[in-house]
Amino acid sequence: MSPLLVMRDVSAGYVAGIDILRCVTINVEPGAITGLIGLNGAGKSTIMKTICGFLHPHVGTIQFDGADISGIAAHRVIDHGICYSPQESSLFPFMSVQDNLRLPLDHMERRGIGLTRQDLMSRFDDMFTKFPVLRDRRSAKAGDLSGGQQKIVEFAKAYLQRPRLCLIDEPSIGLSPKIAEQVYSWIDLFAAQQMAILLVDHNVRRVVRMSHFIYVLSLGEVAAEGPPEAFAGDLHEQVKGWLGINF
């Protein structure tokens, strides 16, 4: 089976002449969870932003389902069936929960890839079943929700889109253990729906346990890669060796 996403020899950064990513090559298989682990500043979020068009590769290419999306306009990513759930909130605080949830679907409709009214109602009913707390909060302003509730809206919004690829950046950071466990269960739900997932999370052991394949980033380069079996044993010592650090 061919990879759904191929990032090949990509170098990219935020300032001209300074690359955060250096010749990075990663593959994301259809319907699989691919994990990215590494220290803060290793380039994990930069990979996400480069895939989504917020940054343009200086070198290399990004292909999605065989099509070249290198440097794609960020607002066109959704047209390819790619959803990005950033570490920070992407919600519009003065809009209601329901309106925030509808935004990507409205965009899809304007692009001619929308749903029938019956399909839309069916998706919302299904979503409220999976995320029941939002049923009573759908008229509330998104900015009035707690951080944990806003994260629920982010995942519900992604679920409504049914993307082929979901990029999930640090989904559990700053959340209570209870909400964090819910987040991981939603990621499993997405995988069960055959969504491909590129996952970044500070909980390294959880990423290794959930992923079908893992990449270790260090200073903008892939320092190690392999299936979960390759990460068996003393993960703490392995990470020290891969990243070339002592702690």
CYANA upper distance limits for C-alpha pairs under 8 A (distance plus 0.5 A):
  1 MET  CA     29 GLU  CA      8.46
  2 SER  CA     29 GLU  CA      7.68
  3 PRO  CA     27 ASN  CA      6.50
  3 PRO  CA     28 VAL  CA      6.14
  3 PRO  CA     29 GLU  CA      4.92
  3 PRO  CA     30 PRO  CA      6.82
  3 PRO  CA     65 ASP  CA      7.96
  4 LEU  CA     27 ASN  CA      8.04
  4 LEU  CA     28 VAL  CA      6.31
  4 LEU  CA     29 GLU  CA      5.77
  4 LEU  CA     30 PRO  CA      5.76
  4 LEU  CA     64 PHE  CA      6.18
  4 LEU  CA     65 ASP  CA      5.39
  4 LEU  CA     66 GLY  CA      8.13
  4 LEU  CA    196 ALA  CA      8.48
  5 LEU  CA     27 ASN  CA      6.16
  5 LEU  CA     28 VAL  CA      5.51
  5 LEU  CA     29 GLU  CA      7.39
  5 LEU  CA     62 ILE  CA      7.82
  5 LEU  CA     63 GLN  CA      6.21
  5 LEU  CA     64 PHE  CA      5.06
  5 LEU  CA     65 ASP  CA      6.81
  6 VAL  CA     25 THR  CA      7.92
  6 VAL  CA     26 ILE  CA      6.59
  6 VAL  CA     27 ASN  CA      5.18
  6 VAL  CA     28 VAL  CA      7.11
  6 VAL  CA     62 ILE  CA      6.20
  6 VAL  CA     63 GLN  CA      5.64
  6 VAL  CA     64 PHE  CA      7.04
  7 MET  CA     24 VAL  CA      7.57
  7 MET  CA     25 THR  CA      5.66
  7 MET  CA     26 ILE  CA      5.74
  7 MET  CA     27 ASN  CA      6.86
  7 MET  CA     60 GLY  CA      8.17
  7 MET  CA     61 THR  CA      6.55
  7 MET  CA     62 ILE  CA      4.98
  7 MET  CA     63 GLN  CA      7.00
  8 ARG  CA     23 CYS  CA      7.91
  8 ARG  CA     24 VAL  CA      6.89
  8 ARG  CA     25 THR  CA      4.88
  8 ARG  CA     26 ILE  CA      7.17
  8 ARG  CA     60 GLY  CA      6.19
  8 ARG  CA     61 THR  CA      5.94
  8 ARG  CA     62 ILE  CA      6.81
  9 ASP  CA     22 ARG  CA      7.98
  9 ASP  CA     23 CYS  CA      4.45
  9 ASP  CA     24 VAL  CA      5.32
  9 ASP  CA     25 THR  CA      5.56
  9 ASP  CA     59 VAL  CA      7.51
  9 ASP  CA     60 GLY  CA      5.30
  9 ASP  CA     61 THR  CA      7.46
 10 VAL  CA     21 LEU  CA      7.34
 10 VAL  CA     22 ARG  CA      6.91
 10 VAL  CA     23 CYS  CA      5.17
 10 VAL  CA     24 VAL  CA      5.41
 10 VAL  CA     25 THR  CA      7.09
 10 VAL  CA     57 PRO  CA      6.55
 10 VAL  CA     58 HIS  CA      7.85
 10 VAL  CA     59 VAL  CA      5.85
 10 VAL  CA     60 GLY  CA      4.66
 10 VAL  CA     61 THR  CA      6.66
 10 VAL  CA     62 ILE  CA      8.23
 11 SER  CA     19 ASP  CA      6.57
 11 SER  CA     20 ILE  CA      7.75
 11 SER  CA     21 LEU  CA      5.25
 11 SER  CA     22 ARG  CA      4.95
 11 SER  CA     23 CYS  CA      5.61
 11 SER  CA     24 VAL  CA      7.09
 11 SER  CA     57 PRO  CA      6.15
 11 SER  CA     58 HIS  CA      6.07
 11 SER  CA     59 VAL  CA      5.57
 11 SER  CA     60 GLY  CA      7.01
 12 ALA  CA     18 ILE  CA      8.49
 12 ALA  CA     19 ASP  CA      5.53
 12 ALA  CA     20 ILE  CA      6.43
 12 ALA  CA     21 LEU  CA      5.64
 12 ALA  CA     22 ARG  CA      7.52
 12 ALA  CA     50 THR  CA      7.81
 12 ALA  CA     55 LEU  CA      7.55
 12 ALA  CA     56 HIS  CA      7.01
 12 ALA  CA     57 PRO  CA      5.16
 12 ALA  CA     58 HIS  CA      5.82
 12 ALA  CA     59 VAL  CA      7.61
 13 GLY  CA     18 ILE  CA      6.49
 13 GLY  CA     19 ASP  CA      4.82
 13 GLY  CA     20 ILE  CA      5.23
 13 GLY  CA     21 LEU  CA      6.96
 13 GLY  CA     46 THR  CA      8.06
 13 GLY  CA     55 LEU  CA      7.58
 13 GLY  CA     57 PRO  CA      8.25
 13 GLY  CA     58 HIS  CA      8.44
 14 TYR  CA     18 ILE  CA      7.79
 14 TYR  CA     19 ASP  CA      7.89
 14 TYR  CA     20 ILE  CA      8.02
 14 TYR  CA     55 LEU  CA      7.61
 15 VAL  CA     19 ASP  CA      8.00
 20 ILE  CA     42 ALA  CA      8.50
 20 ILE  CA     43 GLY  CA      6.74
 20 ILE  CA     46 THR  CA      7.95
 20 ILE  CA    219 LEU  CA      7.88
 20 ILE  CA    220 GLY  CA      5.85
 21 LEU  CA     43 GLY  CA      6.69
 21 LEU  CA     46 THR  CA      7.90
 21 LEU  CA     47 ILE  CA      8.03
 21 LEU  CA    219 LEU  CA      8.21
 21 LEU  CA    220 GLY  CA      4.72
 21 LEU  CA    221 GLU  CA      6.82
 22 ARG  CA    220 GLY  CA      6.04
 22 ARG  CA    221 GLU  CA      6.12
 23 CYS  CA     59 VAL  CA      8.18
 23 CYS  CA     60 GLY  CA      7.85
 23 CYS  CA    221 GLU  CA      7.37
 24 VAL  CA    220 GLY  CA      7.98
 24 VAL  CA    221 GLU  CA      6.33
 24 VAL  CA    222 VAL  CA      6.78
 25 THR  CA    222 VAL  CA      8.04
 26 ILE  CA    215 TYR  CA      8.14
 28 VAL  CA     32 ALA  CA      7.70
 28 VAL  CA     33 ILE  CA      8.22
 28 VAL  CA     34 THR  CA      6.58
 28 VAL  CA    196 ALA  CA      7.63
 28 VAL  CA    197 ILE  CA      8.13
 28 VAL  CA    198 LEU  CA      7.56
 29 GLU  CA     33 ILE  CA      8.34
 29 GLU  CA     34 THR  CA      8.21
 29 GLU  CA    196 ALA  CA      7.17
 30 PRO  CA    164 ARG  CA      8.36
 30 PRO  CA    194 GLN  CA      7.96
 30 PRO  CA    195 MET  CA      7.66
 30 PRO  CA    196 ALA  CA      5.67
 31 GLY  CA    164 ARG  CA      8.41
 31 GLY  CA    191 ALA  CA      6.75
 31 GLY  CA    193 GLN  CA      8.44
 31 GLY  CA    194 GLN  CA      4.83
 31 GLY  CA    195 MET  CA      5.31
 31 GLY  CA    196 ALA  CA      4.61
 31 GLY  CA    197 ILE  CA      7.81
 32 ALA  CA    191 ALA  CA      7.20
 32 ALA  CA    194 GLN  CA      7.98
 32 ALA  CA    195 MET  CA      7.67
 32 ALA  CA    196 ALA  CA      5.40
 32 ALA  CA    197 ILE  CA      6.72
 32 ALA  CA    211 SER  CA      8.00
 32 ALA  CA    212 HIS  CA      6.69
 33 ILE  CA    191 ALA  CA      7.51
 33 ILE  CA    196 ALA  CA      6.47
 33 ILE  CA    197 ILE  CA      5.15
 33 ILE  CA    198 LEU  CA      6.53
 33 ILE  CA    199 LEU  CA      7.44
 33 ILE  CA    210 MET  CA      7.58
 33 ILE  CA    211 SER  CA      5.28
 33 ILE  CA    212 HIS  CA      6.00
 33 ILE  CA    213 PHE  CA      7.52
 34 THR  CA    196 ALA  CA      8.42
 34 THR  CA    197 ILE  CA      6.55
 34 THR  CA    198 LEU  CA      5.40
 34 THR  CA    199 LEU  CA      6.59
 34 THR  CA    211 SER  CA      5.81
 34 THR  CA    212 HIS  CA      6.42
 34 THR  CA    213 PHE  CA      5.54
 34 THR  CA    214 ILE  CA      6.23
 34 THR  CA    215 TYR  CA      8.29
 35 GLY  CA    198 LEU  CA      6.44
 35 GLY  CA    199 LEU  CA      5.32
 35 GLY  CA    200 VAL  CA      6.61
 35 GLY  CA    207 VAL  CA      6.40
 35 GLY  CA    208 VAL  CA      7.44
 35 GLY  CA    211 SER  CA      6.05
 35 GLY  CA    212 HIS  CA      8.25
 35 GLY  CA    213 PHE  CA      6.78
 35 GLY  CA    214 ILE  CA      5.06
 35 GLY  CA    215 TYR  CA      6.67
 36 LEU  CA     44 LYS  CA      6.99
 36 LEU  CA    198 LEU  CA      7.88
 36 LEU  CA    199 LEU  CA      6.58
 36 LEU  CA    200 VAL  CA      5.64
 36 LEU  CA    201 ASP  CA      8.16
 36 LEU  CA    207 VAL  CA      8.30
 36 LEU  CA    214 ILE  CA      6.43
 36 LEU  CA    215 TYR  CA      5.52
 36 LEU  CA    216 VAL  CA      6.48
 36 LEU  CA    217 LEU  CA      7.57
 37 ILE  CA     44 LYS  CA      7.80
 37 ILE  CA    200 VAL  CA      6.92
 37 ILE  CA    201 ASP  CA      7.63
 37 ILE  CA    202 HIS  CA      7.95
 37 ILE  CA    204 VAL  CA      6.92
 37 ILE  CA    207 VAL  CA      8.20
 37 ILE  CA    214 ILE  CA      7.99
 37 ILE  CA    215 TYR  CA      6.88
 37 ILE  CA    216 VAL  CA      5.46
 37 ILE  CA    217 LEU  CA      6.66
 38 GLY  CA     42 ALA  CA      6.30
 38 GLY  CA     44 LYS  CA      7.79
 38 GLY  CA    216 VAL  CA      6.12
 38 GLY  CA    217 LEU  CA      5.45
 38 GLY  CA    218 SER  CA      6.59
 38 GLY  CA    243 LEU  CA      8.29
 39 LEU  CA    217 LEU  CA      8.20
 39 LEU  CA    218 SER  CA      7.58
 41 GLY  CA    219 LEU  CA      7.61
 42 ALA  CA    217 LEU  CA      6.20
 42 ALA  CA    218 SER  CA      5.47
 42 ALA  CA    219 LEU  CA      5.17
 42 ALA  CA    220 GLY  CA      5.77
 42 ALA  CA    221 GLU  CA      8.30
 43 GLY  CA     47 ILE  CA      6.76
 43 GLY  CA    217 LEU  CA      7.41
 43 GLY  CA    218 SER  CA      8.12
 43 GLY  CA    219 LEU  CA      7.34
 43 GLY  CA    220 GLY  CA      5.53
 43 GLY  CA    221 GLU  CA      8.46
 44 LYS  CA     48 MET  CA      7.33
 44 LYS  CA    200 VAL  CA      7.37
 44 LYS  CA    217 LEU  CA      7.59
 45 SER  CA     49 LYS  CA      6.79
 45 SER  CA    169 ASP  CA      7.21
 45 SER  CA    200 VAL  CA      8.25
 46 THR  CA     50 THR  CA      6.53
 46 THR  CA     55 LEU  CA      8.39
 47 ILE  CA     51 ILE  CA      6.74
 48 MET  CA     52 CYS  CA      6.80
 48 MET  CA     84 TYR  CA      8.36
 48 MET  CA    167 LEU  CA      7.18
 48 MET  CA    169 ASP  CA      8.17
 49 LYS  CA     53 GLY  CA      6.70
 49 LYS  CA     54 PHE  CA      5.64
 49 LYS  CA     55 LEU  CA      6.38
 50 THR  CA     54 PHE  CA      6.33
 50 THR  CA     55 LEU  CA      5.06
 50 THR  CA     56 HIS  CA      6.40
 50 THR  CA     57 PRO  CA      7.28
 50 THR  CA     71 GLY  CA      7.99
 51 ILE  CA     55 LEU  CA      8.32
 51 ILE  CA     62 ILE  CA      7.50
 51 ILE  CA     69 ILE  CA      8.36
 51 ILE  CA     70 SER  CA      7.90
 51 ILE  CA     71 GLY  CA      8.37
 52 CYS  CA     72 ILE  CA      7.65
 52 CYS  CA     73 ALA  CA      8.26
 52 CYS  CA     74 ALA  CA      6.01
 52 CYS  CA     77 VAL  CA      6.60
 52 CYS  CA     84 TYR  CA      7.89
 53 GLY  CA     70 SER  CA      7.98
 53 GLY  CA     71 GLY  CA      5.67
 53 GLY  CA     72 ILE  CA      5.46
 53 GLY  CA     73 ALA  CA      5.81
 53 GLY  CA     74 ALA  CA      5.02
 53 GLY  CA     77 VAL  CA      8.03
 54 PHE  CA     71 GLY  CA      8.49
 54 PHE  CA     73 ALA  CA      8.00
 54 PHE  CA     74 ALA  CA      6.28
 55 LEU  CA     71 GLY  CA      7.49
 56 HIS  CA     70 SER  CA      7.37
 56 HIS  CA     71 GLY  CA      5.06
 56 HIS  CA     72 ILE  CA      8.38
 57 PRO  CA     61 THR  CA      7.72
 57 PRO  CA     70 SER  CA      7.27
 57 PRO  CA     71 GLY  CA      7.03
 61 THR  CA     68 ASP  CA      7.60
 61 THR  CA     69 ILE  CA      8.29
 61 THR  CA     70 SER  CA      6.00
 62 ILE  CA     68 ASP  CA      6.40
 62 ILE  CA     69 ILE  CA      6.13
 62 ILE  CA     70 SER  CA      5.35
 63 GLN  CA     67 ALA  CA      5.71
 63 GLN  CA     68 ASP  CA      4.93
 63 GLN  CA     69 ILE  CA      6.09
 63 GLN  CA     70 SER  CA      7.53
 64 PHE  CA     68 ASP  CA      6.99
 64 PHE  CA     69 ILE  CA      7.06
 72 ILE  CA     76 ARG  CA      7.38
 72 ILE  CA     77 VAL  CA      7.51
 73 ALA  CA     77 VAL  CA      7.47
 76 ARG  CA     80 HIS  CA      7.86
 77 VAL  CA     81 GLY  CA      7.59
 77 VAL  CA     82 ILE  CA      6.24
 77 VAL  CA     83 CYS  CA      7.94
 78 ILE  CA     82 ILE  CA      5.54
 78 ILE  CA     83 CYS  CA      6.54
 78 ILE  CA    104 PRO  CA      8.33
 78 ILE  CA    108 MET  CA      8.33
 79 ASP  CA    108 MET  CA      7.59
 79 ASP  CA    111 ARG  CA      8.24
 81 GLY  CA    162 ARG  CA      8.28
 81 GLY  CA    163 PRO  CA      5.16
 81 GLY  CA    164 ARG  CA      5.66
 81 GLY  CA    165 LEU  CA      6.97
 82 ILE  CA    163 PRO  CA      5.99
 82 ILE  CA    164 ARG  CA      6.59
 82 ILE  CA    165 LEU  CA      5.35
 82 ILE  CA    166 CYS  CA      6.39
 82 ILE  CA    167 LEU  CA      8.11
 83 CYS  CA    158 ALA  CA      6.96
 83 CYS  CA    161 GLN  CA      8.32
 83 CYS  CA    163 PRO  CA      6.46
 83 CYS  CA    165 LEU  CA      6.80
 83 CYS  CA    166 CYS  CA      5.26
 83 CYS  CA    167 LEU  CA      6.63
 84 TYR  CA    158 ALA  CA      8.47
 84 TYR  CA    166 CYS  CA      6.40
 84 TYR  CA    167 LEU  CA      5.22
 84 TYR  CA    168 ILE  CA      6.80
 85 SER  CA     90 SER  CA      8.27
 85 SER  CA    154 GLU  CA      7.28
 85 SER  CA    155 PHE  CA      8.07
 85 SER  CA    158 ALA  CA      8.01
 85 SER  CA    166 CYS  CA      7.89
 85 SER  CA    167 LEU  CA      6.47
 85 SER  CA    168 ILE  CA      5.42
 85 SER  CA    169 ASP  CA      6.71
 85 SER  CA    171 PRO  CA      8.40
 86 PRO  CA     90 SER  CA      7.57
 86 PRO  CA    167 LEU  CA      8.37
 86 PRO  CA    168 ILE  CA      6.87
 86 PRO  CA    169 ASP  CA      5.61
 86 PRO  CA    170 GLU  CA      7.92
 86 PRO  CA    171 PRO  CA      8.29
 87 GLN  CA    168 ILE  CA      8.29
 87 GLN  CA    169 ASP  CA      5.58
 87 GLN  CA    170 GLU  CA      5.71
 87 GLN  CA    171 PRO  CA      6.69
 87 GLN  CA    173 ILE  CA      8.31
 89 SER  CA    150 GLN  CA      7.77
 89 SER  CA    151 LYS  CA      7.98
 89 SER  CA    154 GLU  CA      8.16
 90 SER  CA    154 GLU  CA      8.08
 91 LEU  CA    100 ASN  CA      6.92
 91 LEU  CA    142 ALA  CA      7.25
 91 LEU  CA    143 GLY  CA      8.48
 91 LEU  CA    150 GLN  CA      8.22
 91 LEU  CA    154 GLU  CA      7.99
 92 PHE  CA    100 ASN  CA      7.20
 92 PHE  CA    142 ALA  CA      7.17
 92 PHE  CA    143 GLY  CA      7.84
 93 PRO  CA    141 LYS  CA      6.70
 93 PRO  CA    142 ALA  CA      5.20
 93 PRO  CA    143 GLY  CA      4.35
 93 PRO  CA    144 ASP  CA      7.91
 94 PHE  CA    141 LYS  CA      6.05
 94 PHE  CA    142 ALA  CA      6.94
 94 PHE  CA    143 GLY  CA      6.65
 95 MET  CA     99 ASP  CA      6.68
 95 MET  CA    100 ASN  CA      6.93
 95 MET  CA    141 LYS  CA      5.89
 95 MET  CA    142 ALA  CA      6.65
 95 MET  CA    143 GLY  CA      8.44
 96 SER  CA    100 ASN  CA      6.74
 96 SER  CA    138 ARG  CA      7.06
 96 SER  CA    139 SER  CA      5.81
 96 SER  CA    140 ALA  CA      5.73
 96 SER  CA    141 LYS  CA      4.69
 96 SER  CA    142 ALA  CA      6.06
 97 VAL  CA    101 LEU  CA      6.71
 97 VAL  CA    134 LEU  CA      8.37
 97 VAL  CA    137 ARG  CA      7.44
 97 VAL  CA    138 ARG  CA      5.23
 97 VAL  CA    139 SER  CA      6.50
 97 VAL  CA    140 ALA  CA      6.44
 97 VAL  CA    141 LYS  CA      6.49
 97 VAL  CA    142 ALA  CA      5.76
 97 VAL  CA    153 VAL  CA      7.66
 98 GLN  CA    102 ARG  CA      6.74
 98 GLN  CA    138 ARG  CA      5.40
 98 GLN  CA    139 SER  CA      6.84
 99 ASP  CA    103 LEU  CA      6.76
100 ASN  CA    142 ALA  CA      8.22
100 ASN  CA    157 LYS  CA      8.17
101 LEU  CA    105 LEU  CA      8.33
101 LEU  CA    153 VAL  CA      7.77
101 LEU  CA    156 ALA  CA      7.83
101 LEU  CA    157 LYS  CA      5.48
101 LEU  CA    160 LEU  CA      8.22
102 ARG  CA    106 ASP  CA      6.50
102 ARG  CA    157 LYS  CA      8.23
103 LEU  CA    107 HIS  CA      6.83
104 PRO  CA    108 MET  CA      6.74
104 PRO  CA    157 LYS  CA      8.30
104 PRO  CA    161 GLN  CA      7.60
105 LEU  CA    109 GLU  CA      6.73
105 LEU  CA    114 GLY  CA      7.04
105 LEU  CA    115 LEU  CA      8.35
105 LEU  CA    160 LEU  CA      8.40
105 LEU  CA    161 GLN  CA      7.26
106 ASP  CA    110 ARG  CA      6.80
106 ASP  CA    114 GLY  CA      7.77
107 HIS  CA    111 ARG  CA      6.80
107 HIS  CA    114 GLY  CA      8.42
108 MET  CA    112 GLY  CA      6.86
108 MET  CA    113 ILE  CA      5.57
108 MET  CA    114 GLY  CA      5.38
109 GLU  CA    113 ILE  CA      5.82
109 GLU  CA    114 GLY  CA      4.13
109 GLU  CA    115 LEU  CA      7.37
110 ARG  CA    114 GLY  CA      7.73
115 LEU  CA    119 ASP  CA      6.19
115 LEU  CA    120 LEU  CA      6.35
116 THR  CA    120 LEU  CA      6.63
117 ARG  CA    121 MET  CA      6.68
118 GLN  CA    122 SER  CA      6.62
119 ASP  CA    123 ARG  CA      6.62
120 LEU  CA    124 PHE  CA      6.75
121 MET  CA    125 ASP  CA      6.62
122 SER  CA    126 ASP  CA      6.66
123 ARG  CA    127 MET  CA      6.49
123 ARG  CA    160 LEU  CA      6.78
124 PHE  CA    128 PHE  CA      6.56
124 PHE  CA    160 LEU  CA      7.67
125 ASP  CA    129 THR  CA      6.81
126 ASP  CA    130 LYS  CA      6.90
127 MET  CA    131 PHE  CA      6.41
127 MET  CA    132 PRO  CA      8.35
127 MET  CA    156 ALA  CA      6.98
127 MET  CA    159 TYR  CA      7.63
127 MET  CA    160 LEU  CA      7.20
128 PHE  CA    132 PRO  CA      5.32
128 PHE  CA    133 VAL  CA      8.17
128 PHE  CA    134 LEU  CA      7.03
128 PHE  CA    135 ARG  CA      6.30
131 PHE  CA    135 ARG  CA      8.23
131 PHE  CA    152 ILE  CA      7.79
131 PHE  CA    156 ALA  CA      7.28
132 PRO  CA    136 ASP  CA      8.47
133 VAL  CA    137 ARG  CA      7.37
134 LEU  CA    138 ARG  CA      6.08
134 LEU  CA    152 ILE  CA      8.50
134 LEU  CA    153 VAL  CA      7.96
140 ALA  CA    144 ASP  CA      7.50
140 ALA  CA    145 LEU  CA      8.26
141 LYS  CA    145 LEU  CA      7.72
142 ALA  CA    150 GLN  CA      7.31
145 LEU  CA    149 GLN  CA      6.16
145 LEU  CA    150 GLN  CA      6.45
146 SER  CA    150 GLN  CA      6.67
147 GLY  CA    151 LYS  CA      6.83
147 GLY  CA    175 LEU  CA      7.87
148 GLY  CA    152 ILE  CA      6.95
148 GLY  CA    175 LEU  CA      6.56
148 GLY  CA    176 SER  CA      8.18
148 GLY  CA    179 ILE  CA      6.97
149 GLN  CA    153 VAL  CA      6.96
150 GLN  CA    154 GLU  CA      6.82
151 LYS  CA    155 PHE  CA      6.88
151 LYS  CA    171 PRO  CA      8.18
152 ILE  CA    156 ALA  CA      6.59
152 ILE  CA    183 VAL  CA      8.39
153 VAL  CA    157 LYS  CA      6.47
154 GLU  CA    158 ALA  CA      6.89
155 PHE  CA    159 TYR  CA      6.59
155 PHE  CA    186 TRP  CA      7.95
156 ALA  CA    160 LEU  CA      6.70
157 LYS  CA    161 GLN  CA      7.17
158 ALA  CA    162 ARG  CA      7.30
158 ALA  CA    163 PRO  CA      7.75
158 ALA  CA    166 CYS  CA      8.18
159 TYR  CA    163 PRO  CA      8.15
159 TYR  CA    190 PHE  CA      7.73
162 ARG  CA    195 MET  CA      8.02
163 PRO  CA    195 MET  CA      6.96
164 ARG  CA    194 GLN  CA      8.16
164 ARG  CA    195 MET  CA      5.55
164 ARG  CA    196 ALA  CA      6.49
165 LEU  CA    195 MET  CA      6.14
165 LEU  CA    196 ALA  CA      5.09
165 LEU  CA    197 ILE  CA      6.15
165 LEU  CA    198 LEU  CA      8.11
166 CYS  CA    195 MET  CA      7.32
166 CYS  CA    196 ALA  CA      6.71
166 CYS  CA    197 ILE  CA      5.35
166 CYS  CA    198 LEU  CA      6.90
167 LEU  CA    197 ILE  CA      6.36
167 LEU  CA    198 LEU  CA      5.38
167 LEU  CA    199 LEU  CA      6.81
168 ILE  CA    197 ILE  CA      7.65
168 ILE  CA    198 LEU  CA      6.64
168 ILE  CA    199 LEU  CA      5.50
168 ILE  CA    200 VAL  CA      6.75
169 ASP  CA    199 LEU  CA      6.68
169 ASP  CA    200 VAL  CA      5.35
169 ASP  CA    201 ASP  CA      7.04
170 GLU  CA    199 LEU  CA      8.21
170 GLU  CA    200 VAL  CA      5.82
170 GLU  CA    201 ASP  CA      4.84
170 GLU  CA    202 HIS  CA      7.08
171 PRO  CA    180 ALA  CA      8.31
171 PRO  CA    183 VAL  CA      7.37
171 PRO  CA    200 VAL  CA      8.27
171 PRO  CA    201 ASP  CA      7.09
172 SER  CA    179 ILE  CA      8.26
172 SER  CA    180 ALA  CA      5.46
172 SER  CA    183 VAL  CA      7.12
172 SER  CA    201 ASP  CA      7.55
173 ILE  CA    180 ALA  CA      8.44
173 ILE  CA    201 ASP  CA      8.17
173 ILE  CA    202 HIS  CA      7.86
175 LEU  CA    179 ILE  CA      6.57
175 LEU  CA    180 ALA  CA      6.29
176 SER  CA    180 ALA  CA      6.54
177 PRO  CA    181 GLU  CA      6.67
178 LYS  CA    182 GLN  CA      7.03
179 ILE  CA    183 VAL  CA      6.74
180 ALA  CA    184 TYR  CA      6.99
181 GLU  CA    185 SER  CA      6.84
182 GLN  CA    186 TRP  CA      6.77
183 VAL  CA    187 ILE  CA      6.90
184 TYR  CA    188 ASP  CA      6.87
185 SER  CA    189 LEU  CA      6.70
186 TRP  CA    190 PHE  CA      6.68
187 ILE  CA    191 ALA  CA      6.78
188 ASP  CA    192 ALA  CA      6.64
189 LEU  CA    193 GLN  CA      6.91
190 PHE  CA    194 GLN  CA      7.25
190 PHE  CA    195 MET  CA      6.14
191 ALA  CA    195 MET  CA      5.68
191 ALA  CA    196 ALA  CA      7.15
191 ALA  CA    197 ILE  CA      7.71
199 LEU  CA    207 VAL  CA      7.86
200 VAL  CA    207 VAL  CA      7.99
201 ASP  CA    207 VAL  CA      7.07
203 ASN  CA    207 VAL  CA      6.88
204 VAL  CA    208 VAL  CA      6.73
205 ARG  CA    209 ARG  CA      6.62
205 ARG  CA    235 LEU  CA      8.32
206 ARG  CA    210 MET  CA      6.58
207 VAL  CA    211 SER  CA      6.39
208 VAL  CA    214 ILE  CA      7.28
208 VAL  CA    228 PRO  CA      6.33
208 VAL  CA    231 PHE  CA      7.83
209 ARG  CA    228 PRO  CA      7.29
211 SER  CA    227 PRO  CA      8.35
211 SER  CA    228 PRO  CA      7.42
212 HIS  CA    227 PRO  CA      6.38
212 HIS  CA    228 PRO  CA      6.97
213 PHE  CA    225 GLU  CA      7.97
213 PHE  CA    226 GLY  CA      6.16
213 PHE  CA    227 PRO  CA      4.85
213 PHE  CA    228 PRO  CA      6.80
214 ILE  CA    225 GLU  CA      6.03
214 ILE  CA    226 GLY  CA      6.03
214 ILE  CA    227 PRO  CA      6.54
214 ILE  CA    228 PRO  CA      7.47
215 TYR  CA    222 VAL  CA      7.10
215 TYR  CA    223 ALA  CA      8.19
215 TYR  CA    224 ALA  CA      6.47
215 TYR  CA    225 GLU  CA      4.90
215 TYR  CA    226 GLY  CA      7.31
216 VAL  CA    222 VAL  CA      6.23
216 VAL  CA    223 ALA  CA      5.97
216 VAL  CA    224 ALA  CA      5.53
216 VAL  CA    225 GLU  CA      6.51
216 VAL  CA    242 TRP  CA      8.08
217 LEU  CA    221 GLU  CA      5.98
217 LEU  CA    222 VAL  CA      5.14
217 LEU  CA    223 ALA  CA      5.99
217 LEU  CA    224 ALA  CA      7.81
217 LEU  CA    243 LEU  CA      8.35
218 SER  CA    222 VAL  CA      6.88
218 SER  CA    223 ALA  CA      6.36
218 SER  CA    242 TRP  CA      8.34
218 SER  CA    243 LEU  CA      6.20
223 ALA  CA    242 TRP  CA      6.38
223 ALA  CA    243 LEU  CA      7.46
224 ALA  CA    242 TRP  CA      7.02
226 GLY  CA    230 ALA  CA      6.28
226 GLY  CA    231 PHE  CA      8.18
227 PRO  CA    231 PHE  CA      7.84
228 PRO  CA    232 ALA  CA      7.44
231 PHE  CA    235 LEU  CA      6.89
231 PHE  CA    238 GLN  CA      8.17
234 ASP  CA    238 GLN  CA      6.82
235 LEU  CA    239 VAL  CA      6.57
236 HIS  CA    240 LYS  CA      6.89
237 GLU  CA    241 GLY  CA      6.82
238 GLN  CA    242 TRP  CA      6.68
239 VAL  CA    243 LEU  CA      6.48
240 LYS  CA    244 GLY  CA      6.27
240 LYS  CA    245 ILE  CA      5.75
240 LYS  CA    246 ASN  CA      6.66
240 LYS  CA    247 PHE  CA      7.98
241 GLY  CA    245 ILE  CA      7.29
